[in-house]
């Protein structure tokens, strides 16, 4: 799997913004990717050194809107912590 296929998009929430100061970043990743693939993808794409990766799998929630009903999409979230001596990711710095 290629590096750009692993990471779908950065996760931009209030919680993820508060962790940017601690060099902890959140991403939505492919559901079948593992921690090693996520670590390699972040290191190759952003040119940083990753210390650890935490992942969470989310199932779709049941939603009803009028007569229509169904489930939202399943997704996988990854929290990536960088090493202390590593540079920060420029994409998140420009948003703060």
C-alpha positions as CSV (number, residue, x, y, z in Angstrom):
1,X,0.0,0.0,0.0
2,X,1.4,3.4,-0.9
3,X,1.9,6.1,1.8
4,X,-0.7,8.5,0.3
5,X,-3.3,5.7,0.3
6,X,-2.9,5.1,4.0
7,X,-3.7,8.6,5.3
8,X,-7.1,9.8,4.1
9,X,-7.2,13.2,5.8
10,X,-6.2,15.1,8.9
11,X,-8.7,15.3,11.7
12,X,-9.4,18.9,12.6
13,X,-11.3,19.1,15.9
14,X,-10.9,21.0,19.1
15,X,-9.3,18.1,20.8
16,X,-6.8,17.6,18.0
17,X,-5.9,21.3,18.1
18,X,-5.2,21.2,21.8
19,X,-2.7,18.3,21.3
20,X,-0.7,20.0,18.6
21,X,1.4,21.8,21.2
22,X,2.5,18.3,22.5
23,X,3.3,17.2,19.0
24,X,0.3,14.8,18.8
25,X,-1.6,14.8,15.6
26,X,-4.9,13.1,14.5
27,X,-5.6,11.6,11.1
28,X,-8.4,9.6,9.5
29,X,-6.7,6.5,8.0
30,X,-7.8,3.4,5.9
31,X,-9.5,0.8,8.0
32,X,-7.2,-2.0,7.0
33,X,-4.0,-0.2,7.7
34,X,-1.9,-1.1,10.8
35,X,0.3,1.0,13.1
36,X,3.5,0.3,11.2
37,X,2.0,1.4,7.9
38,X,0.6,4.6,9.5
39,X,4.0,5.4,11.1
40,X,5.9,4.9,7.8
41,X,3.3,6.9,5.9
42,X,3.5,9.9,8.3
43,X,7.3,9.8,8.3
44,X,7.6,9.7,4.5
45,X,4.9,12.3,3.7
46,X,5.8,14.9,6.4
47,X,9.5,14.2,6.9
48,X,9.2,13.8,10.7
49,X,10.1,11.1,13.2
50,X,7.2,9.3,14.9
51,X,7.5,8.0,18.5
52,X,4.2,6.1,18.7
53,X,0.8,5.6,17.0
54,X,-2.5,5.0,18.7
55,X,-5.5,3.8,16.6
56,X,-9.3,3.7,17.2
57,X,-11.9,1.9,15.1
58,X,-15.3,3.4,14.9
59,X,-18.5,1.7,13.7
60,X,-21.2,3.6,11.8
61,X,-24.0,5.1,13.9
62,X,-27.6,4.4,13.2
63,X,-29.3,7.6,12.0
64,X,-32.9,8.4,11.0
65,X,-33.8,11.5,9.0
66,X,-37.5,11.6,8.0
67,X,-38.4,8.3,6.4
68,X,-34.8,7.6,5.4
69,X,-32.7,5.5,7.8
70,X,-29.3,3.9,7.7
71,X,-25.8,3.9,9.1
72,X,-23.0,6.5,8.9
73,X,-19.7,5.3,7.5
74,X,-17.2,3.3,9.5
75,X,-13.8,4.9,9.9
76,X,-10.4,4.5,11.7
77,X,-8.7,7.3,13.6
78,X,-5.0,7.4,14.3
79,X,-3.3,9.6,16.9
80,X,0.4,10.1,16.0
81,X,2.9,11.3,18.6
82,X,6.2,12.7,17.3
83,X,9.6,12.5,19.0
84,X,10.7,15.4,21.2
85,X,13.6,16.3,18.8
86,X,11.5,16.0,15.6
87,X,10.2,19.0,13.8
88,X,6.4,19.7,13.9
89,X,4.1,19.2,10.9
90,X,3.7,22.4,9.0
91,X,0.1,21.8,7.9
92,X,-1.2,21.9,11.5
93,X,1.1,24.9,12.4
94,X,-0.5,27.1,9.7
95,X,-4.0,26.4,11.1
96,X,-3.2,27.5,14.7
